[in-house]
């Protein structure tokens, strides 16, 4: 079996673009992969098209060899822009392999360790604690048992009324969008953020998990103050509390925080993950299959995390194929914690327009089918119906 063609499409998901890769083989098998790397979509598309010259003519079953060569032969090895392309390619190769052997990818990875996967959704903070609480109740009414928001006041205070209770919460807040972690931040902000979670916990009760994503916006000192203030509300974790570059700084936070620390979405390889694990810098590792090497990279990273007794909960505010891919991996490893989804009804409806077998989430739990490979195909008309859109953003 040989690879004959590599197709790449940038498709709108309404809140960002997804880059879909289809790898075709000479026995008519087609593998599907996906990556999402906001603000650099066409840079990644061009990179994948350059990879195609290497891929065509190769045996798609030789995944480990292809993954190693795509990483090492680039010479520059690291970085999310290159990792995004090789991750989508890796997913597509595993999809072909599963179809070839008539097995779902979770069986190819070692078999099920659990029948389904608990998920969480996003909930915008809104402009007040009461608005945040109402948004969480709406998530709970749709069957979710866990939700995450981005930093109140930093994001979400000027949310679009059409999506603020069900969609991605990375919207502009009342603080300067480019506020640096080392700049002055009013001391009252800590108490004001805590008020959001006081209202949230009172609204949803103790049987609903709460998480906070800081997007790397705080200093070590400020995040320690924030975690102390949030301790009474029993958060599942605080995510990426400080900028992502320093394992040493994050280890200080983890050692002193009363709340578990999660991070790793901007880690793109096994080698980048190692110092964070060796320094005990986090309790939850969040590498994204779309940017850490696909199944091949993520399986190794998850195993390294397991060796350090760290849970794996992949970053995934992405599209339908990466959601399925993340669920396949989590279903086949022992240290799976929870699966991120944006989780809005708009997302679920759009996923059904993009692929023929979208993720099935009921009661906040995702259950995979036994369909071979990744378990879905891109609808042929999706790239034409939903062409790429310009999406911006900030830190």
C-alpha positions as CSV (number, residue, x, y, z in Angstrom):
1,X,0.0,0.0,0.0
2,X,1.3,3.4,-1.0
3,X,0.2,7.0,-0.4
4,X,-1.0,8.6,-3.6
5,X,-2.5,12.0,-2.6
6,X,-2.6,14.4,0.3
7,X,-5.5,16.9,0.4
8,X,-5.7,19.8,2.8
9,X,-8.8,22.0,3.4
10,X,-9.3,25.0,5.8
11,X,-12.9,24.9,7.0
12,X,-14.8,27.4,9.1
13,X,-16.1,26.2,12.5
14,X,-17.8,29.7,13.0
15,X,-15.5,30.5,16.0
16,X,-12.2,29.4,14.3
17,X,-11.0,27.4,11.3
18,X,-10.1,23.7,11.3
19,X,-7.5,22.3,8.9
20,X,-8.6,18.9,7.6
21,X,-6.1,16.6,6.0
22,X,-7.1,13.6,3.8
23,X,-4.5,11.1,2.9
24,X,-5.4,8.7,0.1
25,X,-3.8,5.3,-0.6
26,X,-3.7,3.2,-3.7
27,X,-6.2,0.7,-2.3
28,X,-8.9,3.5,-2.0
29,X,-8.5,3.9,1.7
30,X,-8.7,7.6,2.9
31,X,-7.5,8.7,6.3
32,X,-8.7,11.9,7.9
33,X,-6.9,14.2,10.3
34,X,-7.5,17.6,11.8
35,X,-5.5,20.4,13.4
36,X,-6.6,23.8,14.7
37,X,-4.0,26.5,15.2
38,X,-5.7,29.8,15.4
39,X,-4.4,32.8,13.5
40,X,-1.9,30.8,11.4
41,X,-4.2,28.5,9.4
42,X,-2.7,29.0,6.0
43,X,0.8,28.8,7.2
44,X,0.1,25.3,8.5
45,X,-1.8,24.4,5.3
46,X,1.3,25.4,3.2
47,X,3.5,23.3,5.5
48,X,1.3,20.2,5.1
49,X,1.4,20.7,1.3
50,X,5.2,20.7,1.5
51,X,5.1,17.5,3.6
52,X,3.0,15.8,0.8
53,X,6.1,15.6,-1.4
54,X,7.7,13.4,1.4
55,X,4.6,11.4,2.0
56,X,3.5,10.4,-1.5
57,X,4.8,6.9,-2.4
58,X,5.4,5.8,1.2
59,X,3.6,3.0,3.0
60,X,1.0,4.7,5.3
61,X,1.3,1.8,7.8
62,X,4.9,2.8,8.7
63,X,3.6,5.5,11.1
64,X,6.4,5.5,13.6
65,X,9.1,5.9,10.9
66,X,7.1,8.7,9.2
67,X,6.5,10.5,12.5
68,X,10.2,10.4,13.4
69,X,11.3,11.6,10.0
70,X,8.7,14.4,9.9
71,X,10.1,15.6,13.2
72,X,13.8,15.1,12.8
73,X,14.2,15.8,9.1
74,X,12.7,19.2,9.5
75,X,16.0,20.0,11.3
76,X,14.1,22.7,13.4
77,X,12.1,19.9,15.1
78,X,10.0,21.9,17.5
79,X,7.3,24.6,17.5
80,X,3.6,24.5,17.1
81,X,3.5,25.6,13.5
82,X,5.3,22.5,12.3
83,X,3.8,20.3,15.0
84,X,0.3,21.1,13.8
85,X,0.9,19.8,10.3
86,X,2.6,16.6,11.4
87,X,-0.1,16.0,14.0
88,X,-2.9,16.1,11.4
89,X,-0.9,13.8,9.1
90,X,-0.3,11.4,12.0
91,X,-4.1,11.2,12.7
92,X,-4.9,10.5,9.1
93,X,-2.3,7.7,9.0
94,X,-3.8,6.1,12.1
95,X,-7.2,6.4,10.5
96,X,-5.9,4.5,7.4
97,X,-4.3,1.9,9.6
98,X,-7.5,1.3,11.6
99,X,-9.5,0.9,8.4
100,X,-6.9,-1.4,7.0
101,X,-7.1,-3.7,10.0
102,X,-10.9,-3.2,10.5
103,X,-10.4,-1.9,14.0
104,X,-11.2,1.4,15.8
105,X,-8.1,3.3,16.8
106,X,-8.6,2.7,20.5
107,X,-8.1,-1.0,19.8
108,X,-5.0,-0.2,17.8
109,X,-3.6,1.7,20.8
110,X,-4.1,-1.2,23.2
111,X,-7.9,-1.5,23.7
112,X,-10.4,0.1,25.9
113,X,-9.6,1.1,29.5
114,X,-13.1,2.6,30.0
115,X,-16.3,2.4,28.0
116,X,-16.8,6.1,27.7
117,X,-15.2,9.5,28.6
118,X,-16.4,12.2,30.9
119,X,-16.3,15.6,29.1
120,X,-16.6,19.2,30.2
121,X,-17.9,22.2,28.3
122,X,-17.0,25.9,28.1
123,X,-19.0,28.6,29.9
124,X,-18.4,32.3,29.4
125,X,-17.8,34.2,32.7
126,X,-20.2,36.9,31.6
127,X,-20.4,40.4,33.1
128,X,-21.3,39.4,36.7
129,X,-21.2,36.5,39.1
130,X,-24.9,36.0,38.6
131,X,-24.5,35.8,34.9
132,X,-21.8,33.2,35.2
133,X,-24.0,31.2,37.6
134,X,-26.9,31.3,35.1
135,X,-24.6,30.1,32.3
136,X,-23.4,27.2,34.4
137,X,-27.0,26.2,35.2
138,X,-27.7,26.2,31.4
139,X,-24.7,23.9,30.9
140,X,-26.0,21.6,33.7
141,X,-29.4,21.5,32.1
142,X,-27.9,20.2,28.9
143,X,-26.4,17.2,30.8
144,X,-22.9,18.4,31.5
145,X,-21.3,17.6,34.9
146,X,-18.3,19.9,34.5
147,X,-17.5,23.2,32.9
148,X,-14.6,25.6,32.5
149,X,-14.4,29.3,32.1
150,X,-11.6,31.7,31.3
151,X,-10.5,34.4,33.8
152,X,-13.5,36.6,34.7
153,X,-12.7,40.3,34.1
154,X,-10.0,39.3,31.7
155,X,-12.4,37.6,29.3
156,X,-16.2,37.3,28.9
157,X,-17.5,40.5,30.4
158,X,-18.6,41.8,27.0
159,X,-19.7,38.5,25.7
160,X,-22.0,38.2,22.7
161,X,-25.5,37.5,24.1
162,X,-26.0,34.9,21.4
163,X,-23.2,32.6,22.6
164,X,-22.1,33.7,26.1
165,X,-23.8,30.9,27.9
166,X,-23.0,28.1,25.6
167,X,-19.9,29.0,23.6
168,X,-16.2,29.6,23.9
169,X,-15.5,32.1,26.6
170,X,-12.4,33.8,25.2
171,X,-14.1,37.1,24.6
172,X,-13.0,40.6,25.7
173,X,-13.4,41.5,29.4
174,X,-13.1,44.7,31.3
175,X,-9.3,44.6,31.8
176,X,-6.8,45.5,29.1
177,X,-6.6,42.6,26.7
178,X,-2.8,43.0,26.6
179,X,-2.2,43.3,30.3
180,X,1.1,41.7,31.0
181,X,1.6,39.3,33.9
182,X,4.2,41.6,35.4
183,X,2.1,44.8,35.2
184,X,0.0,46.4,37.9
185,X,-3.3,44.6,38.4
186,X,-5.8,46.1,40.9
187,X,-5.6,44.1,44.1
188,X,-9.4,43.9,44.2
189,X,-9.4,41.8,41.1
190,X,-8.6,38.6,43.2
191,X,-11.6,39.1,45.4
192,X,-13.8,40.0,42.4
193,X,-12.8,36.8,40.5
194,X,-13.5,34.7,43.7
195,X,-17.0,36.2,43.8
196,X,-17.7,34.6,40.4
197,X,-16.9,31.1,41.8
198,X,-18.7,31.7,45.0
199,X,-21.9,32.3,43.0
200,X,-21.1,29.4,40.7
201,X,-20.6,26.9,43.5
202,X,-23.8,28.0,45.2
203,X,-25.7,27.6,41.9
204,X,-24.5,24.2,40.7
205,X,-23.9,22.5,44.0
206,X,-21.0,20.1,44.9
207,X,-21.7,17.5,42.3
208,X,-20.6,19.7,39.4
209,X,-16.9,20.2,38.6
210,X,-15.6,23.8,38.0
211,X,-12.3,24.7,36.2
212,X,-10.6,28.0,35.5
213,X,-8.3,28.7,32.5
214,X,-5.9,31.6,33.0
215,X,-4.4,31.6,29.5
216,X,-1.0,32.3,31.1
217,X,-2.0,35.8,32.2
218,X,-0.9,35.9,35.8
219,X,2.4,36.2,37.8
220,X,3.4,33.5,40.2
221,X,2.5,35.8,43.1
222,X,-0.9,36.7,41.8
223,X,-1.9,33.2,40.9
224,X,-1.0,31.9,44.4
225,X,-3.2,34.6,45.9
226,X,-6.0,33.7,43.5
227,X,-5.7,30.0,44.2
228,X,-5.9,30.7,48.0
229,X,-9.0,32.8,47.3
230,X,-10.6,30.0,45.2
231,X,-9.7,27.1,47.5
232,X,-13.2,27.0,49.3
233,X,-14.9,26.4,46.0
234,X,-13.1,23.1,45.2
235,X,-12.0,23.6,41.6
236,X,-11.0,20.5,39.7
237,X,-8.0,22.5,38.4
238,X,-6.6,25.9,37.5
239,X,-5.2,25.8,34.0
240,X,-2.1,27.5,32.6
241,X,-1.9,30.1,35.4
242,X,1.4,31.7,34.3
243,X,3.1,32.1,30.9
244,X,4.1,28.7,29.5
245,X,7.9,28.9,29.1
246,X,9.2,28.0,32.6
247,X,8.8,24.6,34.3
248,X,10.6,26.0,37.3
249,X,8.1,28.8,37.8
250,X,5.2,26.5,37.4
251,X,6.7,24.1,39.9
252,X,6.6,26.9,42.5
253,X,3.0,27.4,41.8
254,X,2.1,23.7,42.0
255,X,4.0,23.3,45.2
256,X,2.1,26.1,47.0
257,X,-1.3,26.0,45.4
258,X,-4.2,24.4,47.2
259,X,-5.8,23.7,43.8
260,X,-4.3,21.2,41.3
261,X,-2.5,22.9,38.4
262,X,-3.1,21.9,34.8
263,X,-0.9,23.0,31.8
264,X,0.7,21.8,28.6
265,X,-1.5,22.9,25.7
266,X,1.5,24.7,24.2
267,X,3.9,21.7,24.6
268,X,4.5,20.2,21.2
269,X,6.7,17.1,21.9
270,X,7.8,14.5,24.4
271,X,11.0,16.4,24.9
272,X,9.2,19.6,25.8
273,X,6.9,17.8,28.2
274,X,9.8,16.1,30.1
275,X,11.0,19.0,32.3
276,X,7.5,19.9,33.4
277,X,7.0,16.3,34.6
278,X,10.5,15.9,36.1
279,X,10.0,19.1,38.1
280,X,6.6,18.1,39.4
281,X,5.2,21.3,37.8
282,X,1.7,20.1,37.2
283,X,-1.0,17.7,38.3
284,X,-2.8,17.5,34.9
285,X,-1.0,17.5,31.6
286,X,-3.0,19.0,28.7
287,X,-1.0,18.4,25.5
288,X,-3.2,18.8,22.4
289,X,-3.3,15.9,19.9
290,X,-3.6,18.6,17.1
291,X,-0.2,20.1,18.0
292,X,1.8,17.4,19.9
293,X,2.3,14.8,17.2
294,X,-1.1,13.3,16.8
295,X,-1.7,9.8,18.3
296,X,2.0,8.8,18.0
297,X,3.2,11.8,20.0
298,X,0.4,12.0,22.5
299,X,0.6,8.3,23.4
300,X,4.2,8.7,24.3
301,X,3.6,11.9,26.3
302,X,0.7,10.3,28.1
303,X,2.9,7.3,29.0
304,X,5.6,9.7,30.4
305,X,2.9,11.4,32.4
306,X,1.7,8.1,33.8
307,X,5.3,7.3,34.9
308,X,5.1,10.6,37.0
309,X,1.6,9.8,38.3
310,X,0.2,12.7,36.4
311,X,-3.3,12.7,34.8
312,X,-3.8,13.4,31.1
313,X,-6.6,15.7,29.9
314,X,-5.9,16.9,26.4
315,X,-6.6,20.5,25.3
316,X,-9.4,20.3,22.8
317,X,-11.4,23.4,22.0
318,X,-11.2,22.1,18.5
319,X,-13.2,20.4,15.7
320,X,-15.0,17.1,15.4
321,X,-12.1,14.9,14.3
322,X,-9.7,16.1,17.0
323,X,-12.5,15.5,19.5
324,X,-12.9,11.9,18.3
325,X,-9.1,11.4,18.2
326,X,-8.7,12.7,21.8
327,X,-11.5,10.4,22.9
328,X,-9.8,7.4,21.2
329,X,-6.6,8.1,23.0
330,X,-8.2,8.7,26.4
331,X,-10.2,5.5,26.1
332,X,-7.0,3.5,25.7
333,X,-4.7,4.9,28.4
334,X,-4.9,4.4,32.2
335,X,-4.3,8.0,33.3
336,X,-7.1,9.7,31.4
337,X,-8.9,12.4,33.5
338,X,-11.5,14.3,31.4
339,X,-12.0,15.5,27.8
340,X,-12.4,19.1,26.9
341,X,-15.1,20.2,24.5
342,X,-16.5,23.6,23.7
343,X,-19.8,21.8,24.1
344,X,-22.2,24.4,22.7
345,X,-25.3,23.2,20.8
346,X,-24.1,25.3,17.9
347,X,-20.8,23.4,17.9
348,X,-22.6,20.0,18.0
349,X,-24.9,21.0,15.1
350,X,-22.0,22.2,13.0
351,X,-20.0,19.1,13.7
352,X,-22.8,17.1,12.1
353,X,-22.6,19.4,9.0
354,X,-18.8,18.7,8.7
355,X,-18.5,14.9,9.2
356,X,-20.8,11.9,8.8
357,X,-20.5,10.6,12.3
358,X,-20.0,13.5,14.8
359,X,-19.0,12.9,18.4
360,X,-21.9,11.6,20.5
361,X,-22.1,13.2,23.9
362,X,-25.0,12.4,26.2
363,X,-25.2,13.4,29.9
364,X,-21.7,14.9,29.6
365,X,-20.2,11.6,28.5
366,X,-18.7,10.8,25.1
367,X,-19.2,7.3,23.8
368,X,-17.2,6.1,20.7
369,X,-18.5,3.7,18.1
370,X,-16.7,0.5,17.0
371,X,-16.4,1.9,13.4
372,X,-12.8,1.2,12.0
373,X,-10.2,4.0,12.2
374,X,-11.1,7.3,13.7
375,X,-14.8,6.6,13.0
376,X,-15.9,9.4,10.7
377,X,-15.4,10.9,7.2
378,X,-15.4,14.5,6.1
379,X,-18.5,15.4,4.1
380,X,-17.4,16.2,0.5
381,X,-19.2,19.5,0.4
382,X,-18.0,20.8,3.7
383,X,-15.0,22.8,2.4
384,X,-17.2,24.5,-0.2
385,X,-20.2,25.1,2.2
386,X,-18.0,26.4,5.0
387,X,-14.9,28.2,3.6
388,X,-12.2,29.6,5.8
389,X,-12.9,32.8,7.6
390,X,-10.6,35.4,9.0
391,X,-10.3,35.0,12.8
392,X,-8.2,37.2,15.0
393,X,-7.5,37.1,18.7
394,X,-5.1,38.1,21.5
395,X,-3.3,36.5,24.4
